[in-house]
C-alpha cells in the first residue's frame, strides 16, 4: 500500500501495532497531542521524549520525537508550518501531554489538499460501513 493510498484513501487501515512498535524501540516517549488553542481542533498526535519537551519549552514551538526516524522533530522546521506553543498541559497519570498551540503557517498536517497543508491530521470521518470520507 502506498503512502498516498494510506493518507488520502477511503479504505480503513488502522495501525493497531503502532504502540507495540514504539514500545520495542529505543526511545522512551509519551503521547503528545497538539490542539489549536482557539478552535479546539485536534491537529496532531505525536510522541515526545524529555528532549522534545525541553526543546518545545525553550523554542516555544510544538516539538516531537519522530519514532519512525528516531530524531527530534520541531513541527514546521522544513515546511514552515510551525505550531507556536502557548501552553503545555499534563494528564492526571502524567503519561501524556497536550500542547495548546497557535498554527503559524498554512496548516499542521504533512498531507496536502490542493497544494495546501490541511489544518490538522484528523480530516477524515469513519462511516458506519467502515469506509472513510472527508470530514
Z-matrix of the N, CA and C atoms (Angstrom, degrees):
N
C 1 1.452
C 2 1.530 1 108.09
N 3 1.304 2 116.21 1 133.88
C 4 1.463 3 121.09 2 -178.95
C 5 1.526 4 110.26 3 -80.11
N 6 1.334 5 115.93 4 158.50
C 7 1.464 6 120.10 5 175.65
C 8 1.519 7 110.76 6 -59.92
N 9 1.338 8 116.59 7 -39.56
C 10 1.464 9 119.57 8 -179.09
C 11 1.530 10 110.90 9 -63.28
N 12 1.336 11 117.24 10 -41.93
C 13 1.460 12 120.80 11 179.03
C 14 1.524 13 110.53 12 -63.46
N 15 1.333 14 116.67 13 -41.96
C 16 1.455 15 121.53 14 178.41
C 17 1.530 16 111.01 15 -64.79
N 18 1.332 17 116.30 16 -46.52
C 19 1.461 18 121.62 17 -173.15
C 20 1.521 19 114.21 18 -82.73
N 21 1.318 20 118.01 19 -22.46
C 22 1.461 21 120.76 20 -175.92
C 23 1.526 22 113.49 21 -118.76
N 24 1.324 23 117.50 22 -15.68
C 25 1.453 24 121.66 23 -172.17
C 26 1.514 25 114.36 24 -74.54
N 27 1.328 26 114.60 25 175.07
C 28 1.454 27 121.33 26 -179.04
C 29 1.525 28 112.51 27 -105.42
N 30 1.332 29 117.94 28 -2.07
C 31 1.459 30 121.42 29 178.01
C 32 1.528 31 109.15 30 -85.00
N 33 1.318 32 115.79 31 136.33
C 34 1.460 33 121.65 32 179.61
C 35 1.523 34 109.39 33 -82.61
N 36 1.332 35 116.43 34 121.87
C 37 1.467 36 122.51 35 179.59
C 38 1.528 37 109.05 36 -139.18
N 39 1.313 38 116.69 37 63.98
C 40 1.461 39 121.34 38 -178.20
C 41 1.527 40 110.56 39 -65.59
N 42 1.310 41 116.54 40 139.19
C 43 1.460 42 122.41 41 -179.05
C 44 1.526 43 108.88 42 -94.16
N 45 1.330 44 115.94 43 84.87
C 46 1.459 45 120.69 44 -178.50
C 47 1.521 46 112.47 45 -72.92
N 48 1.317 47 118.28 46 -6.83
C 49 1.460 48 121.97 47 179.05
C 50 1.527 49 112.54 48 -96.72
N 51 1.317 50 118.19 49 0.14
C 52 1.467 51 122.69 50 -175.44
C 53 1.528 52 111.90 51 -54.87
N 54 1.319 53 117.47 52 -49.10
C 55 1.471 54 119.16 53 -176.84
C 56 1.528 55 111.83 54 -67.17
N 57 1.326 56 117.17 55 -32.90
C 58 1.461 57 119.81 56 176.44
C 59 1.531 58 109.78 57 -64.48
N 60 1.347 59 116.23 58 -41.18
C 61 1.462 60 120.73 59 178.07
C 62 1.525 61 110.35 60 -61.92
N 63 1.316 62 116.08 61 -43.11
C 64 1.465 63 119.87 62 -179.28
C 65 1.523 64 110.46 63 -67.51
N 66 1.333 65 116.33 64 -42.36
C 67 1.462 66 120.48 65 -178.58
C 68 1.521 67 112.25 66 -64.01
N 69 1.329 68 117.19 67 -30.50
C 70 1.466 69 119.89 68 -179.88
C 71 1.527 70 111.98 69 -88.06
N 72 1.327 71 117.36 70 -1.23
C 73 1.456 72 121.47 71 -179.35
C 74 1.520 73 112.74 72 -82.34
N 75 1.311 74 115.16 73 -174.74
C 76 1.460 75 121.96 74 -176.21
C 77 1.527 76 113.88 75 -83.82
N 78 1.331 77 117.27 76 -28.15
C 79 1.465 78 120.60 77 -171.03
C 80 1.527 79 112.05 78 -88.80
N 81 1.313 80 115.74 79 139.06
C 82 1.464 81 121.98 80 171.07
C 83 1.520 82 106.43 81 -90.20
N 84 1.329 83 116.55 82 110.83
C 85 1.459 84 121.56 83 -173.92
C 86 1.525 85 111.28 84 -132.55
N 87 1.333 86 113.86 85 162.21
C 88 1.457 87 122.13 86 171.43
C 89 1.528 88 107.98 87 -128.71
N 90 1.348 89 117.87 88 155.91
C 91 1.460 90 119.59 89 175.78
C 92 1.529 91 110.49 90 -62.38
N 93 1.329 92 115.55 91 142.18
C 94 1.465 93 122.51 92 177.83
C 95 1.525 94 107.48 93 -133.95
N 96 1.310 95 116.24 94 116.64
C 97 1.458 96 122.07 95 -178.59
C 98 1.522 97 108.74 96 -103.33
N 99 1.327 98 116.66 97 135.35
C 100 1.465 99 121.56 98 173.97
C 101 1.520 100 107.69 99 -104.76
N 102 1.326 101 115.37 100 126.85
C 103 1.461 102 122.15 101 -179.10
C 104 1.517 103 109.54 102 -126.99
N 105 1.331 104 116.10 103 135.20
C 106 1.463 105 121.07 104 175.95
C 107 1.522 106 108.06 105 -63.73
N 108 1.320 107 117.25 106 120.37
C 109 1.459 108 122.13 107 -176.08
C 110 1.520 109 112.62 108 -66.28
N 111 1.326 110 118.08 109 -24.17
C 112 1.466 111 121.38 110 -178.33
C 113 1.523 112 111.64 111 -90.39
N 114 1.328 113 117.10 112 -51.01
C 115 1.465 114 120.53 113 -174.59
C 116 1.522 115 113.78 114 -88.58
N 117 1.325 116 117.30 115 -21.62
C 118 1.455 117 121.32 116 -176.12
C 119 1.522 118 113.21 117 83.63
N 120 1.345 119 118.10 118 -1.85
C 121 1.460 120 120.73 119 -179.18
C 122 1.527 121 110.29 120 -64.43
N 123 1.331 122 115.82 121 132.92
C 124 1.455 123 120.83 122 173.09
C 125 1.521 124 106.89 123 -77.85
N 126 1.335 125 116.48 124 122.14
C 127 1.458 126 121.45 125 -173.81
C 128 1.520 127 113.20 126 -96.22
N 129 1.312 128 116.32 127 -48.92
C 130 1.467 129 121.30 128 -172.96
C 131 1.524 130 109.17 129 -148.17
N 132 1.327 131 115.09 130 145.12
C 133 1.457 132 121.72 131 165.90
C 134 1.515 133 106.01 132 -114.36
N 135 1.319 134 116.14 133 122.65
C 136 1.455 135 121.34 134 177.05
C 137 1.516 136 108.01 135 -135.32
N 138 1.303 137 115.54 136 -160.75
C 139 1.456 138 121.48 137 -179.92
C 140 1.518 139 108.73 138 -132.81
N 141 1.320 140 115.87 139 147.39
C 142 1.462 141 120.41 140 179.36
C 143 1.521 142 109.46 141 -130.38
N 144 1.317 143 114.75 142 140.48
C 145 1.457 144 120.46 143 168.55
C 146 1.525 145 106.51 144 -108.44
N 147 1.313 146 116.92 145 -175.21
C 148 1.469 147 119.29 146 -178.01
C 149 1.527 148 111.71 147 -60.19
N 150 1.327 149 117.05 148 -40.85
C 151 1.465 150 120.96 149 179.61
C 152 1.524 151 110.77 150 -61.83
N 153 1.324 152 117.56 151 -44.44
C 154 1.468 153 121.17 152 179.92
C 155 1.531 154 110.64 153 -62.28
N 156 1.306 155 117.35 154 -44.27
C 157 1.467 156 119.98 155 -179.94
C 158 1.525 157 110.99 156 -64.84
N 159 1.324 158 117.77 157 -46.13
C 160 1.464 159 120.42 158 179.50
C 161 1.532 160 111.26 159 -62.85
N 162 1.325 161 117.04 160 -38.76
C 163 1.463 162 121.44 161 177.90
C 164 1.521 163 110.10 162 -65.55
N 165 1.325 164 116.83 163 -42.57
C 166 1.472 165 120.82 164 178.37
C 167 1.522 166 111.02 165 -59.36
N 168 1.315 167 116.36 166 -45.68
C 169 1.469 168 120.41 167 -179.49
C 170 1.533 169 111.25 168 -65.02
N 171 1.320 170 116.93 169 -39.94
C 172 1.463 171 121.33 170 -178.76
C 173 1.532 172 111.80 171 -72.44
N 174 1.338 173 116.55 172 -44.55
C 175 1.465 174 121.20 173 -174.83
C 176 1.529 175 113.38 174 -86.95
N 177 1.317 176 117.10 175 -13.83
C 178 1.479 177 122.28 176 -177.07
C 179 1.530 178 110.98 177 61.06
N 180 1.346 179 115.57 178 36.76
C 181 1.463 180 122.45 179 177.92
C 182 1.525 181 107.78 180 -136.77
N 183 1.346 182 116.76 181 140.13
C 184 1.459 183 120.12 182 176.69
C 185 1.524 184 108.76 183 -57.29
N 186 1.315 185 115.24 184 127.12
C 187 1.454 186 121.32 185 -176.56
C 188 1.518 187 108.62 186 -133.67
N 189 1.323 188 115.35 187 139.17
C 190 1.449 189 121.81 188 -176.36
C 191 1.524 190 109.39 189 -129.74
N 192 1.339 191 115.36 190 170.26
C 193 1.456 192 121.43 191 169.51
C 194 1.515 193 106.08 192 -106.71
N 195 1.318 194 117.11 193 117.82
C 196 1.457 195 121.25 194 179.27
C 197 1.516 196 108.82 195 -73.82
N 198 1.333 197 116.14 196 111.66
C 199 1.462 198 120.15 197 -179.75
C 200 1.523 199 111.62 198 -74.89
N 201 1.321 200 118.19 199 -22.32
C 202 1.469 201 120.09 200 178.80
C 203 1.532 202 111.61 201 -82.76
N 204 1.326 203 116.92 202 -34.32
C 205 1.471 204 120.41 203 -179.41
C 206 1.528 205 112.08 204 -100.87
N 207 1.344 206 116.17 205 -9.98
C 208 1.467 207 122.27 206 -179.47
C 209 1.531 208 111.29 207 55.57
N 210 1.367 209 113.80 208 52.19
C 211 1.462 210 119.01 209 -179.70
C 212 1.526 211 110.46 210 -154.10
N 213 1.311 212 115.19 211 162.23
C 214 1.458 213 121.94 212 177.33
C 215 1.522 214 109.21 213 -66.10
N 216 1.326 215 116.46 214 139.41
C 217 1.465 216 121.92 215 -178.26
C 218 1.526 217 109.06 216 -133.01
N 219 1.320 218 116.33 217 102.53
C 220 1.469 219 120.82 218 172.27
C 221 1.516 220 105.78 219 -85.95
N 222 1.319 221 116.43 220 111.33
C 223 1.466 222 121.16 221 -176.51
C 224 1.520 223 109.44 222 -57.29
N 225 1.333 224 115.56 223 124.03
C 226 1.458 225 121.17 224 177.54
C 227 1.510 226 115.03 225 99.66
N 228 1.313 227 117.37 226 -7.21
C 229 1.465 228 119.83 227 -176.94
C 230 1.526 229 111.95 228 -59.87
N 231 1.325 230 117.52 229 -38.35
C 232 1.464 231 119.39 230 178.41
C 233 1.525 232 112.38 231 -96.77
N 234 1.330 233 118.17 232 -32.06
C 235 1.470 234 121.52 233 -176.26
C 236 1.530 235 113.61 234 -89.23
N 237 1.324 236 116.49 235 -22.37
C 238 1.458 237 120.09 236 -173.59
C 239 1.526 238 112.85 237 85.72
N 240 1.322 239 117.12 238 -3.83
C 241 1.457 240 121.96 239 -179.09
C 242 1.530 241 110.36 240 -91.81
N 243 1.339 242 115.36 241 66.53
C 244 1.457 243 121.39 242 -179.17
C 245 1.519 244 111.28 243 -69.28
N 246 1.326 245 115.27 244 156.34
C 247 1.451 246 122.32 245 172.25
C 248 1.527 247 106.58 246 -116.63
N 249 1.321 248 115.88 247 103.99
C 250 1.465 249 121.31 248 -178.27
C 251 1.523 250 108.97 249 -67.18
N 252 1.317 251 116.42 250 123.67
C 253 1.460 252 122.29 251 -176.41
C 254 1.526 253 110.36 252 -82.05
N 255 1.328 254 116.01 253 119.42
C 256 1.463 255 121.95 254 178.71
C 257 1.519 256 112.05 255 -100.88
N 258 1.326 257 115.85 256 -32.59
C 259 1.466 258 119.86 257 -173.94
C 260 1.525 259 108.28 258 -163.01
N 261 1.332 260 116.12 259 149.30
C 262 1.460 261 121.62 260 172.91
C 263 1.519 262 107.53 261 -120.88
N 264 1.322 263 115.76 262 129.02
C 265 1.462 264 121.06 263 176.30
C 266 1.520 265 108.92 264 -114.03
N 267 1.318 266 115.39 265 150.32
C 268 1.461 267 122.94 266 -179.02
C 269 1.523 268 108.21 267 -118.88
N 270 1.344 269 117.77 268 134.84
C 271 1.461 270 119.45 269 179.95
C 272 1.521 271 111.10 270 -74.44
N 273 1.329 272 115.91 271 170.33
C 274 1.464 273 121.90 272 -173.38
C 275 1.523 274 113.12 273 -60.13
N 276 1.318 275 118.56 274 -35.95
C 277 1.459 276 121.82 275 -178.87
C 278 1.525 277 113.12 276 -88.26
N 279 1.325 278 116.39 277 0.09
C 280 1.462 279 123.69 278 -179.24
C 281 1.528 280 112.23 279 53.79
N 282 1.362 281 114.22 280 43.64
C 283 1.461 282 118.81 281 177.21
C 284 1.522 283 112.21 282 -127.23
N 285 1.330 284 116.28 283 14.28
C 286 1.465 285 121.40 284 171.28
C 287 1.521 286 108.76 285 -159.49
N 288 1.339 287 115.00 286 158.65
C 289 1.457 288 119.96 287 177.94
C 290 1.522 289 109.90 288 -129.12
N 291 1.317 290 114.28 289 156.96
C 292 1.456 291 122.41 290 177.21
C 293 1.516 292 107.82 291 -122.72
N 294 1.328 293 115.63 292 119.47
C 295 1.458 294 120.99 293 173.83
C 296 1.528 295 107.38 294 -90.33
N 297 1.318 296 117.57 295 119.05
C 298 1.462 297 121.54 296 170.95
C 299 1.522 298 105.04 297 -91.15
N 300 1.336 299 116.03 298 120.51
C 301 1.460 300 120.64 299 -169.11
C 302 1.526 301 112.36 300 -130.44
N 303 1.315 302 114.18 301 164.56
C 304 1.460 303 122.89 302 170.07
C 305 1.526 304 106.37 303 -120.34
N 306 1.349 305 117.67 304 113.97
C 307 1.461 306 119.45 305 178.18
C 308 1.526 307 110.60 306 -59.87
N 309 1.324 308 115.55 307 134.26
C 310 1.471 309 121.15 308 -178.22
C 311 1.522 310 109.96 309 -123.80
N 312 1.317 311 116.24 310 46.55
C 313 1.457 312 121.14 311 -179.64
C 314 1.514 313 108.70 312 -168.74
N 315 1.331 314 116.33 313 -156.35
C 316 1.459 315 120.96 314 -178.20
C 317 1.514 316 112.87 315 -77.24
N 318 1.312 317 118.05 316 -29.01
C 319 1.457 318 121.82 317 -177.71
C 320 1.507 319 110.12 318 179.55
N 321 1.338 320 115.76 319 -178.73
C 322 1.455 321 120.05 320 -176.90
C 323 1.522 322 113.34 321 -108.60
N 324 1.321 323 117.29 322 -24.26
C 325 1.467 324 120.24 323 -176.37
C 326 1.526 325 110.51 324 -82.17
N 327 1.331 326 115.96 325 145.75
C 328 1.472 327 119.78 326 177.76
C 329 1.522 328 111.64 327 -76.27
N 330 1.346 329 117.41 328 -15.64
C 331 1.466 330 119.27 329 176.55
C 332 1.520 331 108.76 330 -82.77
N 333 1.297 332 115.32 331 156.84
C 334 1.462 333 120.60 332 -175.40
C 335 1.529 334 110.75 333 -117.73
N 336 1.318 335 115.38 334 154.07
C 337 1.454 336 122.13 335 170.48
C 338 1.515 337 106.44 336 -130.47
N 339 1.324 338 115.96 337 115.57
C 340 1.464 339 122.32 338 -175.96
C 341 1.527 340 110.56 339 56.92
N 342 1.356 341 116.41 340 38.87
C 343 1.449 342 121.90 341 176.08
C 344 1.513 343 115.48 342 81.52
N 345 1.322 344 117.77 343 -0.89
C 346 1.461 345 121.71 344 -178.47
C 347 1.528 346 109.69 345 -115.98
N 348 1.336 347 116.38 346 137.31
C 349 1.462 348 119.92 347 178.45
C 350 1.523 349 110.14 348 -59.43
N 351 1.328 350 115.75 349 138.41
C 352 1.465 351 119.70 350 176.20
C 353 1.524 352 109.18 351 -69.31
N 354 1.334 353 116.88 352 154.66
C 355 1.465 354 120.04 353 -178.55
C 356 1.519 355 111.37 354 -60.66
N 357 1.328 356 117.67 355 -38.66
C 358 1.452 357 121.74 356 179.56
C 359 1.516 358 110.54 357 -149.66
N 360 1.320 359 116.06 358 173.65
C 361 1.458 360 121.62 359 -176.04
C 362 1.529 361 113.38 360 -82.84
N 363 1.314 362 118.33 361 -12.81
C 364 1.466 363 121.28 362 -176.26
C 365 1.523 364 109.95 363 -97.59
N 366 1.328 365 116.39 364 64.82
C 367 1.460 366 122.42 365 -173.34
C 368 1.520 367 113.31 366 -101.41
N 369 1.342 368 117.58 367 2.34
C 370 1.470 369 120.37 368 177.95
C 371 1.522 370 109.85 369 -121.45
N 372 1.321 371 115.03 370 148.13
C 373 1.460 372 122.91 371 -179.65
C 374 1.527 373 107.87 372 -113.17
N 375 1.334 374 116.40 373 139.49
C 376 1.456 375 122.26 374 177.85
C 377 1.522 376 109.33 375 -85.03
N 378 1.324 377 116.34 376 123.06
C 379 1.462 378 121.70 377 179.37
C 380 1.533 379 109.66 378 -88.26
N 381 1.314 380 116.53 379 163.33
C 382 1.467 381 122.50 380 -177.88
C 383 1.518 382 112.27 381 -60.00
N 384 1.335 383 118.08 382 -28.21
C 385 1.463 384 121.10 383 -179.28
C 386 1.535 385 112.82 384 -83.06
N 387 1.335 386 116.83 385 2.79
C 388 1.465 387 121.40 386 177.41
C 389 1.513 388 114.91 387 88.28
N 390 1.333 389 117.97 388 4.25
C 391 1.454 390 120.32 389 176.10
C 392 1.529 391 108.98 390 -99.48
N 393 1.322 392 114.29 391 168.43
C 394 1.455 393 120.70 392 -177.73
C 395 1.524 394 109.85 393 -107.78
N 396 1.328 395 115.07 394 150.82
C 397 1.461 396 121.17 395 172.56
C 398 1.512 397 108.04 396 -139.58
N 399 1.302 398 116.25 397 156.63
C 400 1.465 399 119.65 398 176.54
C 401 1.519 400 109.44 399 -64.81
N 402 1.296 401 115.99 400 135.57
C 403 1.469 402 121.15 401 -178.37
C 404 1.520 403 110.56 402 -75.90
